[in-house]
Amino acid sequence: MNNITIGLDIAKSTFHLVQMDKNGKLLKRKQLARKKVADYFANLAPCIVVMEACGSTHYWTRVLIRCGHVVKAIAPQFVTPYRKGNKNDYNDAEAIAEASQRKNMRFVPLKSLEQQDIQMVHRVRERLMKNRTALSNQIRGLLAEYGLVIPKGVHHLKSQLPAFIEAADNELSVNARRYFNGLYEELNKLEQEIKVVDKEILSICNQHNICKQLSTMNGIGPINATALYAGIGDGKDFNSGRHLSAWLGLVPRQHSTGGKANLMGISKRGNTYLRTQLINGARSALRHCDNKTDRVSLWAKAMKGRSSFNNATVALANKMARMAWAMLHHQENYKFSNTQK
C-alpha cells in the first residue's frame, strides 16, 4: 500500500476527491460521476480512502474495500475545523483528507451488511412506535373534546375506547363514532405490525452468539442486544468500556478552565437510539434490583438510595455499556456467580 490518502466527498450523483501524500501535500483533484466511482478505485493502487459519515457511507465502504483499499469514516463535526476557505466539494474533500491524517482523530465504526439489516429493522420499529404514540395522543385529544378522558397508556386506550364508541349516554355523534372506530382499527393494525417486528428481532437475537451473550446481562433484552450488535458489532472499534460509553453520550460534559473541573449532565453524543434503549433497559433493571444480591444490583440499589431515580438510571446505563464492552472484548457471558455477595 502506498502513502496516499484520498479524501472522498460523496453525494447523490457527483463525487469529488483529492489525493494527499503523508506530508499533507495536495497531489490531485478529480470529479467523478456516481457510476464511474467503483471502476476508478478498482484501477487505483491500494491506499487510504476517507469519507464523512452519512447515509450511504457504509455502502461505499464495502465497495471500496472490495477494490482493495483501507476505508475510514469521520463524523462531520470533526471535519469542519479543517476546511479552508468557503464551503465547496473540493474544500470538503481536502478537509476530510487532512483531518484523517491527525494521529488522535476518532473514526466512525463501520457496519457490515448484516449490521445494516438489523439496524433497518430497528428503524422500522422506531417509526411504528412513534406513529402509535402520535395516534394514541390524537385519539385521547379528540375524545377530550367530547368530554371523554382516558389515562395515558395504550392499554388504557384499547380497553376503554370500544366502550365509549358503543355507549349511548355520551355526546359522540354517528359520524364521530365512525371515525373513532376507524382510528381504533388503525391502532390495532399498528400494534400487530409492532408485534411482527418484535418477533423478528427476537429471532435475530437467537441466531447471533454476540446477541445471546449480551442478553445474559440484567437490563439487556433482545431489543437492546440486537441494537448494540447493529451499532458496535464485536466492539473492537473501541479501546475500552469508557470509550464506548463516551461514544454513546453517557458520560458527563465538561466545562473546565483554570484547573478547576466542572462536570455537567451527560453529553448525549453519538447514537441517540442506542443510548435511549440502554437507558430504558437500565430503568427496568433498576426497578427490579431490590430483591437481587449480585454486586451490580447492590450498587444500583445504593445509587438509587443516595440519588434521584433518573440519575441512578443513567449511571446504571453507563455501567451497562462498559460491561457490554467487557463481555464482547473477553467473549463471555455476564458473570452472575462471581458477583454474588
N, C-alpha and C positions, 0 to 999 in steps of 0.2 A: 504493500500500500504506500502511495506517495504522501507527501506532507501537505497536500492541497485540501483546503476547507471550502465547501460550497455553501453559500447562504441562498436558500431557495424560498422565494416568496410565492406561495401557492394561491391560486384564485380559481374562479369558475371556469374560465376559458383561456386566459393568457397568463403564463408563468414567467417570472423574472429571476435570474440567478446571477450571482457574482462569484468568481473564484478568487481565493485569497491564500497566500502562502503562510508558512508558520510564523513569519515575522509581521504579519498583518498588512503586507503589500498587496494592493489590488492588481490582479492579473488579467481578468477578463470579465466582460458583461455580456449577457445574452438573454434574448427574449424567445420563449417557446410557446407554441400552441399546445393545448392540452393533449391532443392526440399524438404529439411528437415527443413528449416528455420521456416515456418509457424507452423508446428507441435511442434517444440521445444518451441517456445514462447507461444503457446496455452496452454502448460502444465506447464508454469512457473508462479510463483506468480507475481501479478502486480508490475511493477517497472518502472523506467525511462529509456527509450531507446533513445540513441542519435546517429545520423549519420551525416556524411558530406553531404552537399548539392551537388547532382549530378543528372544525367539524370533520374534515377529510384527511387530517394528518396521519391517522393510523392506517388508512388505506394506502396512501403514498409511501408510508414507511415500509409496508410489506412489499410494495412494487420495487422500491429501490434496494431493499435487502436482497431480493431475488436477483438484482443486477450486480450484486457483489459489493455493495457499499456499506459503510458503517453509518447508521442513521440516528440522529438525535432530534429531540423536540424541546423547545424552550417556551415557557409561559410568556405571553406578550408583554406583561409588565416589566420583565427583565430585559427586554429588547429595547424598549423606548428610550432609556438613558443613553444608548449608544448610537442613536440616529442623529446624523449630522445634517444640518440644513432643513429644507422643507420636507414634508412627508410625500414621498412617491415610491413607486415599486422598487426601483434600483436602490434608493437610500434604505428602504426597509430590508432588502436582501443583504446589503452591506452591513447594516446594524446587526442582523442575525448572525452573520459570519463572525463579526468582531466580538459579539457577546459570547459566542460559543468557545472562543479561544481563551477566555478567562479561566484560570485554574480552579477558582472557587465557585464557578457557575453551577446552578442546580438545574437539572433537566427533568422533563415530564416522563413518568413511567409509560412505556409503550405497550399497547394492548395487542394481544393476538386476536385472530378472527373469532375464536371461541369466547374470549372475554367480551368482545363487542356484541356477540349474540346474546350473552347473558345480560349485559348492560341494556340492550334494547328491550328485553323482557321487563326489566325494572322500570325503564322509561314509560312503557305502555301501562304498567301497573300504576305508576305515579300519576299519569294523566287520568286514568279511570278513578283513582281515589279523589283527585281534585274535582273531577266532574260530579262525583257522588256528593261531595261536601257542598259544592255550589248548588246542586239540585235540591239537597236537603234544606239548605238555608232559604232557598227561594220558596219552597213549599211551606216552611214554617212562617216566612214573612207574609205570604199570601193568605194563609189561614188566620194569622193575627189580625188582618184587616177585616175579617168576618167575625172577630171576637173569639176565635178558637186558638188556644195556646197549647203547644206541645213542647215538652222539655227537650234539651239538646240530646243528641244521640240518635243514630239511625234506627236502633232497635225500638226506641220510643215512637219514632215516626211510623215505622212499618206496622206496629201493633195498634196505634190509635187512629191513623188516617182512614182505614176502611170503615171504622165505626162512625167517624164524622161524615163520611160520604153517604152512609146508609141512614143515619139518624134523621128523623123528620122534625125535630124540635130546634134546629139551628137555622140560620139565615142563608144557608147555601142555596142558590138557585139551581135550576136544572142545568143551565149552561155551566155554572161553576162546578157542579158535581161531575159533569162530563170531563172538564179539564183536569180536575184533581184526580180523577180515575186514570186519565192518560199519564199524568205525572207519576202516579203510583206505579203504573206498569213500567214506565221508563226507569224508575228507581230499582224495581225488581230486576230489570234487564241488566243494569249496571252491576248489581250485586252478583248475578250469575257470571258475568264476564270477569269480575274480580276473583271469584272462586276458581274459575278455569285457569287464570294466570297464576294464582297461588298454588294450584296443583302442579302446574308446570315447574314453578320454582322449587317445590318440594322434590319433584323428580330429578331436577338438575342437581340439587344438593346431594341426593342419594347416589348420584353417579360419579361424584368427584371426591377423591380422598381428601383434598385440601378443605373442601366444604364440610366434610364429615368430621375432620379434626377440629375445625373452628366451632362446630355445633356442640362440642362437648363442654364448652365454657358456659357458665351462667350468663344469661342475657343475650346469648347468640343463638338464634334460631335459623331456619332455612333462609329467611329474607336477608338477615344480616350476613350470614355465611356466604351466600352467593353474591351479595353486593360487595363484600370485601374481596372475594376472588376476582370479580369483574374489575374492581378498582386497582388492586395492588398485585394480583397474580400470586406468585410464590413469595413475595416480599423481598426479593433480592435487590430491588432498586433502592432500598432504604438501609442505611448504615446501622440503625438502632431503633428500638421501640419509640424513643423520644422523637427521632426523626419522623417516624410515621405519624405520631400524634400531632407534631407540629405541622406536617403536611395536611392533616385533616382539620387544622384550625382549632385544636382542643387545648392549646397551651396559652398562657396569658400574653396579652400585648404588653410591650414595654414602651415607656416614655421616660427614659432615664437621661440625666445630664449631671455634670459636675461630680461624678462618682456616687450620686445618690440614685438608687434603684427605685423605680416607680412601676409596679405591676398593676395592670388593669384587667378588664374582662378578657375572655378568650378572643383570639384573633379572628376566628371564623373564616380563615383562608381555606383554599383547596376545594375538595369535593363536598359540596353542600348536602347532597342527597345522602352520601355515606355517613357524614357527620350526624345528620338528623336521625338516621336509622340506629347508629350506635347509641345516641342519647336516649332514643326510645327504648332500646334494649336495656340500657343501664337503669332507666326509670322502672322498668318491670322487675329487674333483679333487685333493686333497692327496696321495692315494696314487699319482697318475699325473703328478705335476708334475716329477719328477726329470729327465726327458728333454726337457722343453719349455723354450723360450728366451724366451717372451713375459714382459713385466715382472711381471705378476701371478703367474705360475708361479715366477719367480725370487724374488719377495717371499715367496711361500708356502714355498718351499724354505728360505729363510733363516730364516723364522719357525719352521719345524719343527726347524731345527738348534739354535736357541737357547731353545726352549721345549718343553713336552710336546706330544704329538700332539693331545690333546684341546683344549688351549689354542689351538694353531695352527688347529685345525678351526673353533672358534668365531670366532676372529679373521678367518679367511677367509670364513665365513658373513656376518659383519658387513660385510666389504668387498664381497661379492657383492650384498648388499641395497642398498648405496649405489650400486654400478654399475648395478644393475637400475633404480633410480630415475632415474639419469642417462640411461640408454638410453630410458626412457619419456618423460622430460622433453624430450629432444632428438629423439625419434622416429628412432632409428638403431640399427643392429646393433652388436654388440660389435666393437671395432676391434682386430683381431689385428695388422694391418700396422703400425699406429702404435705398437705396444707391443713390437715385437721388438727385441732387442738387436743 
